[in-house]
Amino acid sequence: MKVWFIRELEAFTKFGSDLDENTTRVIEHGKRLMEILKQEANKPLTMAEEAIILYAINNKFLVDVEVEDVKKFELGLYKYLNTKHADVVKLMNKELKLTDEVAKKLEAMLLEYKKSEF
């Protein structure tokens, strides 16, 4: 989804209070996506980290995370990933694509992470 579209939708919502559920869901998703896309200068993410956070947001793992907590979630996820699930990163770097095996491991890891206190 284009960033400008999300910003336009968000601006539109200021003029109307009765939004349908789908529009509200798109706006909330967009807010979280905007937070994910913000990166610190001179601290690039690895390919695996980028893939995992995008997988998480696109598969609704951040729906119940408050927008102001998205960065905390993201940074904690990278730490959790590198300390407890380095095998997932190795597998992703080896496969270089989202195979069924990688997706299953990501799902399990993300569910496990969400149960922890991020």
TIVEX-308834 format. One line per field, with one value per residue: residue in one letter; x, y, z of N, C-alpha, C in turn. Coordinates in nm, 2 decimals. Atoms other than C-alpha are relative to their C-alpha. Example, Ala and Ser with C-alpha at 12.3 -4.5 7.8 and 13.67 -1.06 7.14 Angstrom:
<recs>
code	[A | S]
n_c1	[0.09 | -0.09]
n_c2	[-0.12 | -0.11]
n_c3	[0.00 | 0.00]
ca_c1	[1.23 | 1.37]
ca_c2	[-0.45 | -0.11]
ca_c3	[0.78 | 0.71]
c_c1	[0.09 | -0.08]
c_c2	[0.12 | 0.11]
c_c3	[0.00 | 0.08]
</recs>
This chain:
<recs>
code	[M | K | V | W | F | I | R | E | L | E | A | F | T | K | F | G | S | D | L | D | E | N | T | T | R | V | I | E | H | G | K | R | L | M | E | I | L | K | Q | E | A | N | K | P | L | T | M | A | E | E | A | I | I | L | Y | A | I | N | N | K | F | L | V | D | V | E | V | E | D | V | K | K | F | E | L | G | L | Y | K | Y | L | N | T | K | H | A | D | V | V | K | L | M | N | K | E | L | K | L | T | D | E | V | A | K | K | L | E | A | M | L | L | E | Y | K | K | S | E | F]
n_c1	[0.08 | -0.08 | 0.00 | 0.08 | 0.14 | 0.03 | 0.01 | 0.12 | 0.11 | 0.00 | 0.04 | 0.14 | 0.08 | 0.02 | 0.12 | 0.12 | -0.02 | 0.06 | -0.07 | 0.03 | -0.10 | -0.11 | -0.08 | -0.06 | -0.10 | -0.11 | -0.07 | -0.08 | -0.11 | -0.09 | -0.07 | -0.11 | -0.09 | -0.08 | -0.10 | -0.10 | -0.08 | -0.09 | -0.13 | -0.11 | -0.11 | -0.12 | 0.03 | 0.08 | 0.05 | -0.04 | 0.11 | 0.09 | 0.08 | 0.10 | 0.09 | 0.08 | 0.10 | 0.10 | 0.08 | 0.08 | 0.10 | 0.09 | 0.08 | 0.09 | -0.06 | -0.01 | 0.13 | 0.03 | -0.11 | 0.03 | -0.09 | -0.11 | -0.08 | -0.05 | -0.15 | -0.04 | 0.03 | -0.09 | -0.14 | 0.00 | 0.01 | -0.14 | -0.08 | 0.05 | -0.04 | -0.15 | -0.05 | 0.07 | 0.04 | -0.10 | 0.02 | 0.10 | -0.08 | -0.09 | 0.08 | 0.05 | -0.12 | -0.03 | 0.10 | 0.02 | 0.14 | 0.09 | 0.05 | 0.09 | -0.07 | -0.03 | 0.12 | 0.04 | -0.09 | 0.03 | 0.13 | -0.03 | -0.09 | 0.08 | 0.10 | -0.07 | -0.05 | 0.12 | 0.04 | -0.09 | 0.02 | -0.09]
n_c2	[-0.12 | -0.12 | -0.09 | -0.12 | 0.04 | 0.01 | -0.13 | -0.06 | 0.06 | -0.05 | -0.14 | 0.00 | 0.04 | -0.12 | -0.07 | 0.08 | 0.09 | 0.13 | 0.08 | 0.14 | 0.08 | 0.02 | -0.12 | -0.01 | 0.10 | -0.05 | -0.12 | 0.05 | 0.08 | -0.10 | -0.07 | 0.09 | 0.02 | -0.12 | 0.01 | 0.10 | -0.05 | -0.09 | 0.06 | -0.10 | -0.03 | 0.08 | 0.12 | 0.08 | 0.13 | 0.10 | 0.04 | 0.09 | -0.08 | -0.07 | 0.10 | 0.04 | -0.10 | -0.02 | 0.12 | -0.02 | -0.10 | 0.04 | 0.12 | -0.05 | 0.02 | -0.13 | -0.06 | -0.03 | -0.08 | -0.14 | -0.06 | -0.05 | 0.12 | 0.07 | 0.00 | 0.09 | 0.13 | 0.03 | 0.01 | 0.12 | 0.12 | 0.02 | 0.05 | 0.14 | 0.07 | 0.02 | 0.07 | 0.12 | 0.07 | -0.02 | 0.10 | -0.05 | -0.09 | 0.08 | 0.06 | -0.10 | -0.04 | 0.11 | 0.02 | -0.13 | -0.02 | 0.04 | 0.14 | 0.04 | 0.03 | -0.13 | -0.06 | 0.07 | -0.05 | -0.14 | 0.00 | 0.05 | -0.10 | -0.13 | 0.04 | 0.02 | -0.13 | -0.08 | 0.05 | -0.05 | -0.14 | -0.08]
n_c3	[0.00 | 0.01 | -0.12 | 0.02 | -0.02 | -0.15 | -0.06 | 0.05 | -0.07 | -0.14 | 0.01 | 0.03 | -0.12 | -0.08 | 0.04 | -0.02 | -0.12 | 0.02 | 0.10 | 0.00 | -0.07 | 0.09 | 0.01 | -0.13 | -0.01 | 0.09 | -0.06 | -0.12 | 0.06 | 0.06 | -0.11 | -0.05 | 0.11 | 0.00 | -0.11 | 0.04 | 0.11 | -0.06 | -0.04 | -0.05 | 0.09 | -0.01 | -0.07 | 0.10 | -0.05 | 0.08 | 0.09 | -0.08 | -0.09 | 0.08 | 0.04 | -0.11 | -0.05 | 0.11 | -0.01 | -0.12 | 0.02 | 0.11 | -0.04 | -0.11 | -0.13 | -0.07 | -0.01 | -0.14 | -0.06 | 0.01 | 0.10 | -0.07 | -0.04 | 0.12 | 0.00 | -0.11 | 0.05 | 0.10 | -0.06 | -0.09 | 0.09 | 0.05 | -0.11 | -0.03 | 0.11 | 0.01 | -0.11 | -0.02 | 0.13 | 0.11 | 0.11 | 0.10 | 0.08 | 0.09 | 0.11 | 0.10 | 0.09 | 0.09 | 0.10 | 0.07 | 0.04 | -0.11 | 0.02 | -0.10 | -0.12 | -0.06 | -0.04 | -0.12 | -0.11 | -0.03 | -0.08 | -0.13 | -0.07 | -0.03 | -0.11 | -0.12 | -0.04 | -0.04 | -0.14 | -0.10 | -0.03 | 0.08]
ca_c1	[0.00 | 0.14 | 0.24 | 0.07 | -0.26 | -0.24 | -0.17 | -0.45 | -0.69 | -0.58 | -0.63 | -0.97 | -1.08 | -1.04 | -1.34 | -1.57 | -1.63 | -1.83 | -1.59 | -1.66 | -1.47 | -1.26 | -1.14 | -1.06 | -0.86 | -0.66 | -0.58 | -0.47 | -0.26 | -0.10 | -0.01 | 0.18 | 0.34 | 0.46 | 0.63 | 0.80 | 0.93 | 1.11 | 1.48 | 1.76 | 2.03 | 2.34 | 2.17 | 2.05 | 1.84 | 1.96 | 1.76 | 1.62 | 1.51 | 1.34 | 1.17 | 1.05 | 0.90 | 0.73 | 0.60 | 0.48 | 0.29 | 0.14 | 0.02 | -0.16 | 0.09 | 0.09 | -0.29 | -0.32 | 0.00 | -0.06 | 0.10 | 0.32 | 0.45 | 0.54 | 0.91 | 0.94 | 0.78 | 1.01 | 1.34 | 1.25 | 1.17 | 1.52 | 1.68 | 1.46 | 1.53 | 1.91 | 1.93 | 1.67 | 1.61 | 1.93 | 1.84 | 1.55 | 1.79 | 2.03 | 1.75 | 1.62 | 1.97 | 2.01 | 1.68 | 1.66 | 1.28 | 0.98 | 0.94 | 0.68 | 0.94 | 1.05 | 0.69 | 0.61 | 0.92 | 0.83 | 0.47 | 0.59 | 0.86 | 0.62 | 0.35 | 0.61 | 0.75 | 0.40 | 0.34 | 0.65 | 0.66 | 0.81]
ca_c2	[0.00 | 0.34 | 0.57 | 0.87 | 0.68 | 0.60 | 0.96 | 1.08 | 0.83 | 0.95 | 1.31 | 1.23 | 1.07 | 1.41 | 1.53 | 1.24 | 1.03 | 0.75 | 0.52 | 0.17 | -0.11 | -0.18 | 0.18 | 0.19 | -0.13 | 0.01 | 0.33 | 0.14 | -0.10 | 0.20 | 0.37 | 0.06 | 0.02 | 0.38 | 0.31 | 0.00 | 0.19 | 0.44 | 0.34 | 0.50 | 0.66 | 0.44 | 0.14 | -0.07 | -0.38 | -0.71 | -0.87 | -1.13 | -0.86 | -0.66 | -0.98 | -1.08 | -0.75 | -0.71 | -1.07 | -0.99 | -0.68 | -0.83 | -1.14 | -0.93 | -0.99 | -0.62 | -0.56 | -0.56 | -0.37 | 0.00 | 0.23 | 0.39 | 0.04 | -0.07 | 0.03 | -0.14 | -0.45 | -0.43 | -0.38 | -0.65 | -0.89 | -0.84 | -0.90 | -1.21 | -1.33 | -1.30 | -1.45 | -1.73 | -1.81 | -1.76 | -2.07 | -1.89 | -1.62 | -1.88 | -2.06 | -1.74 | -1.64 | -1.98 | -2.01 | -1.64 | -1.68 | -1.75 | -2.13 | -2.32 | -2.43 | -2.07 | -1.95 | -2.22 | -2.12 | -1.75 | -1.82 | -2.02 | -1.77 | -1.47 | -1.65 | -1.74 | -1.38 | -1.23 | -1.45 | -1.31 | -0.96 | -0.76]
ca_c3	[0.00 | -0.09 | 0.19 | 0.04 | 0.03 | 0.40 | 0.48 | 0.26 | 0.42 | 0.77 | 0.67 | 0.54 | 0.87 | 1.04 | 0.85 | 0.92 | 1.23 | 1.08 | 0.90 | 0.80 | 0.97 | 0.66 | 0.63 | 1.00 | 0.97 | 0.67 | 0.85 | 1.17 | 0.96 | 0.78 | 1.11 | 1.22 | 0.88 | 0.90 | 1.23 | 1.09 | 0.79 | 1.02 | 1.06 | 1.25 | 1.05 | 0.99 | 1.15 | 0.85 | 0.92 | 0.79 | 0.51 | 0.75 | 1.00 | 0.72 | 0.60 | 0.94 | 1.05 | 0.71 | 0.75 | 1.10 | 1.00 | 0.68 | 0.87 | 1.14 | 1.43 | 1.51 | 1.50 | 1.88 | 1.94 | 2.01 | 1.75 | 2.02 | 2.11 | 1.76 | 1.78 | 2.12 | 1.97 | 1.67 | 1.86 | 2.11 | 1.82 | 1.67 | 2.00 | 2.07 | 1.72 | 1.74 | 2.09 | 2.08 | 1.71 | 1.52 | 1.33 | 1.17 | 1.05 | 0.91 | 0.73 | 0.58 | 0.46 | 0.31 | 0.14 | 0.03 | -0.01 | 0.20 | 0.18 | 0.37 | 0.62 | 0.68 | 0.71 | 0.97 | 1.18 | 1.15 | 1.27 | 1.56 | 1.66 | 1.63 | 1.84 | 2.10 | 2.11 | 2.14 | 2.45 | 2.61 | 2.76 | 2.47]
c_c1	[0.09 | -0.02 | -0.09 | -0.15 | -0.04 | -0.01 | -0.12 | -0.12 | -0.01 | -0.05 | -0.15 | -0.09 | -0.02 | -0.13 | -0.13 | 0.02 | -0.06 | 0.07 | -0.04 | 0.12 | 0.12 | 0.10 | 0.08 | 0.12 | 0.12 | 0.08 | 0.09 | 0.12 | 0.11 | 0.08 | 0.11 | 0.11 | 0.09 | 0.11 | 0.11 | 0.09 | 0.10 | 0.12 | 0.09 | 0.11 | 0.12 | -0.02 | -0.09 | -0.04 | 0.06 | -0.12 | -0.10 | -0.08 | -0.11 | -0.11 | -0.10 | -0.09 | -0.10 | -0.10 | -0.10 | -0.12 | -0.10 | -0.08 | -0.07 | 0.06 | 0.00 | -0.14 | -0.03 | 0.11 | -0.03 | 0.11 | 0.13 | 0.10 | 0.06 | 0.15 | 0.05 | -0.02 | 0.11 | 0.14 | 0.01 | 0.00 | 0.14 | 0.09 | -0.04 | 0.04 | 0.15 | 0.05 | -0.06 | -0.03 | 0.09 | -0.01 | -0.10 | 0.07 | 0.09 | -0.08 | -0.05 | 0.11 | 0.04 | -0.10 | -0.02 | -0.14 | -0.08 | -0.06 | -0.10 | 0.07 | 0.03 | -0.13 | -0.05 | 0.09 | -0.03 | -0.13 | 0.02 | 0.08 | -0.08 | -0.10 | 0.07 | 0.05 | -0.12 | -0.05 | 0.09 | -0.03 | 0.10 | 0.01]
c_c2	[0.12 | 0.09 | 0.12 | -0.03 | -0.01 | 0.14 | 0.08 | -0.05 | 0.06 | 0.14 | 0.01 | -0.03 | 0.12 | 0.07 | -0.08 | -0.10 | -0.14 | -0.07 | -0.14 | -0.08 | -0.02 | 0.12 | 0.02 | -0.10 | 0.04 | 0.11 | -0.05 | -0.08 | 0.10 | 0.08 | -0.09 | -0.02 | 0.12 | 0.00 | -0.10 | 0.05 | 0.10 | -0.08 | 0.10 | 0.01 | -0.09 | -0.13 | -0.09 | -0.13 | -0.11 | -0.04 | -0.09 | 0.09 | 0.07 | -0.10 | -0.04 | 0.10 | 0.03 | -0.12 | 0.02 | 0.10 | -0.04 | -0.12 | 0.03 | -0.03 | 0.13 | 0.07 | 0.05 | 0.07 | 0.15 | 0.07 | 0.05 | -0.11 | -0.08 | -0.01 | -0.09 | -0.14 | -0.04 | -0.03 | -0.12 | -0.13 | -0.03 | -0.06 | -0.15 | -0.09 | -0.04 | -0.08 | -0.14 | -0.08 | 0.04 | -0.10 | 0.04 | 0.10 | -0.07 | -0.06 | 0.10 | 0.05 | -0.11 | -0.01 | 0.13 | 0.02 | -0.06 | -0.14 | -0.03 | -0.03 | 0.13 | 0.07 | -0.06 | 0.04 | 0.14 | 0.00 | -0.04 | 0.10 | 0.12 | -0.03 | -0.01 | 0.14 | 0.08 | -0.04 | 0.06 | 0.15 | 0.08 | 0.13]
c_c3	[0.00 | 0.13 | -0.01 | 0.02 | 0.14 | 0.06 | -0.04 | 0.07 | 0.15 | 0.00 | -0.02 | 0.12 | 0.09 | -0.03 | 0.03 | 0.11 | -0.03 | -0.12 | 0.01 | 0.06 | -0.09 | -0.01 | 0.13 | 0.01 | -0.09 | 0.06 | 0.12 | -0.05 | -0.05 | 0.11 | 0.05 | -0.10 | 0.00 | 0.11 | -0.03 | -0.10 | 0.05 | 0.05 | 0.05 | -0.10 | 0.03 | 0.08 | -0.09 | 0.06 | -0.10 | -0.09 | 0.07 | 0.09 | -0.08 | -0.04 | 0.11 | 0.05 | -0.11 | 0.00 | 0.12 | -0.02 | -0.11 | 0.04 | 0.14 | 0.14 | 0.08 | 0.02 | 0.14 | 0.07 | -0.02 | -0.09 | 0.08 | 0.05 | -0.11 | 0.00 | 0.11 | -0.04 | -0.10 | 0.05 | 0.09 | -0.09 | -0.06 | 0.10 | 0.03 | -0.12 | 0.00 | 0.12 | 0.01 | -0.13 | -0.11 | -0.11 | -0.10 | -0.10 | -0.10 | -0.11 | -0.10 | -0.09 | -0.09 | -0.11 | -0.09 | -0.06 | 0.11 | -0.04 | 0.11 | 0.13 | 0.07 | 0.06 | 0.13 | 0.12 | 0.04 | 0.09 | 0.14 | 0.09 | 0.04 | 0.11 | 0.14 | 0.05 | 0.05 | 0.14 | 0.11 | 0.02 | -0.09 | 0.06]
</recs>
